Amino acid sequence: MSACIAEAEASSSAQAATVRILSRTGYDASEAIQALWGEMDALAALREVRSFLGTGHP
């Protein structure tokens, strides 16, 4: 589970950096931002599951 979360964190970080670069160039990054928010939601869910599995409660 931890490896999966680490991979999702790295992916989200790279995606966020890409969105920042696109935004600075004036590119309409609205779709990329929406995708990033979706990825962040999934990452939060993974962290919640990890917490639940580690402690037995959220």
Contact map, one row per residue, 1 for C-alpha under 8 A:
1111100000000000000000000000000000000000000000000100000000
1111110000000000000000000000000000000000000000000100000000
1111111000000000000000000000000000000000000000000000000000
1111111100000000000000000000000000000000000000000000000000
1111111110000000000000000000000000000000001001100000000000
0111111111000000000000000000000000000000000000000000000000
0011111111100000000000000000000000000000000000000000000000
0001111111110000000000000000000000000000001000000000000000
0000111111111000000000000000000000000000001000000000000000
0000011111111100000000000000000000000000000000000000000000
0000001111111110000000000000000000000000000000000000000000
0000000111111111000000000000000000010011000000000000000000
0000000011111111100000000000000000000000000000000000000000
0000000001111111110000000000000000000000000000000000000000
0000000000111111111000000000000000010000000000000000000000
0000000000011111111100000000000000010000000000000000000000
0000000000001111111110000000000000000000000000000000000000
0000000000000111111111000000000000000000000000000000000000
0000000000000011111111100000100110000000000000000000000000
0000000000000001111111110000000000000000000000000000000000
0000000000000000111111111000000000000000000000000000000000
0000000000000000011111111111100000000000000000000000000000
0000000000000000001111111111100000000000000000000000000000
0000000000000000000111111110000000000000000000000000000000
0000000000000000000011111110000000000000000000000000000000
0000000000000000000001111111000000000000000000000000000000
0000000000000000000001111111100000000000000000000000000000
0000000000000000000001100111111000000000000000000000000000
0000000000000000001001100011111110000000000000000000000000
0000000000000000000000000001111111000000000000000000000000
0000000000000000000000000001111111100000000000000000000000
0000000000000000001000000000111111110000000000000000000000
0000000000000000001000000000111111111000000000000000000000
0000000000000000000000000000011111111100000000000000000000
0000000000000000000000000000001111111110000000000000000000
0000000000010011000000000000000111111111000000000000000000
0000000000000000000000000000000011111111100000000000000000
0000000000000000000000000000000001111111110000000000000000
0000000000010000000000000000000000111111111000000000000000
0000000000010000000000000000000000011111111100000000000000
0000000000000000000000000000000000001111111110000000000000
0000000000000000000000000000000000000111111111000000000000
0000100110000000000000000000000000000011111111100000000000
0000000000000000000000000000000000000001111111110000000000
0000000000000000000000000000000000000000111111111000000000
0000100000000000000000000000000000000000011111111100000000
0000100000000000000000000000000000000000001111111110000000
0000000000000000000000000000000000000000000111111111000001
0000000000000000000000000000000000000000000011111111100001
1100000000000000000000000000000000000000000001111111110000
0000000000000000000000000000000000000000000000111111111111
0000000000000000000000000000000000000000000000011111111111
0000000000000000000000000000000000000000000000001111111110
0000000000000000000000000000000000000000000000000111111100
0000000000000000000000000000000000000000000000000011111111
0000000000000000000000000000000000000000000000000011111111
0000000000000000000000000000000000000000000000000011101111
0000000000000000000000000000000000000000000000011011001111
